[in-house]
């Protein structure tokens, strides 16, 4: 009686009907897989509540899509691809976030095909590898503190071409002027440099000398911006 209640209007004798118990088992397994992925991602990572909830529910959504097309992967991918037509207005994700979303979709696809053991095994292996790489700081750039972005504000009557080169050459191994921007109705210039410091401990000494050249206007030193935007 319960199975007949959940039967489809267009089911035929040639159609494979999913039992309610099998459906609930796949849903429960997908939710468990999502929780495992979420806890693995939260380990030594910055995250938001919305992303963790999405990561938890995504395997279940993919699993249901695959089950509703009776295991036809081609049709399932086509239906899931229709979701991409919706444009979500959010900040771009990092490479790690995108990878975890793909892992969640892959695990959900395996669960939707009915291979719950393989889905769980795949999830556990990938989570262990991810946590292992986090503990090793795998791929972390050494001496990241020496790569800086320098922002200098100068008055409009100061010719910025080469005026700071002697100081920068003294304290850096490489420097590049990447942007020049006018500000304050054109009365000030805002210069942006990408630097590789010789010694991070001499950063304040470099800033003090730059202040003498730019009339003690605003100077900012931060982590190199280009590192953040790259995959």
Secondary structure by P-SEA (a helix, b strand, c coil): ccccccccccccccbbbbcaaaaaaaaaaaaaaaaaaaaaaaccccccaaaaaaaaaaaaaaaaaaaaaccaaaaaaaaaaaaaccccccccccaaaaaaaaaaaaaaaaaaacaaaaaaaaaaaaaaaaaaaaaaccccccccccbbbbbbbbcccccccccaaaaaaacccccccccccccccccbbbbbbbbbcccccaaaaaaaaaaaaacccbbbbcccccccccc
